[in-house]
Amino acid sequence: MWRSTTAGRAAISLSGFLGLHGLYYDLLAPHSVAAGHIHVGLGLPVADASALLEATLAEVLREHPAESAACP
């Protein structure tokens, strides 16, 4: 549900900036294998947010093992 508030607009701007920043880094860093931003939303319990973060990281690491990245 969209809320037309200053806080709502600021959150959308921050989320967009973080996503753009990740993609920009991905373009500049030859060793980058993935980039993005996870937006969990307002009111999500910390335990659920933590589980979602862990599942996302596990999938990224499964698809792009650390030893396969050409880190400097």
Long-range contacts (C-beta under 8 A, 24 or more apart in sequence): 11-42, 15-39, 30-70, 31-69, 31-70, 31-71, 31-72, 32-69, 33-60, 33-64, 33-68, 33-69, 34-60, 34-63, 34-64
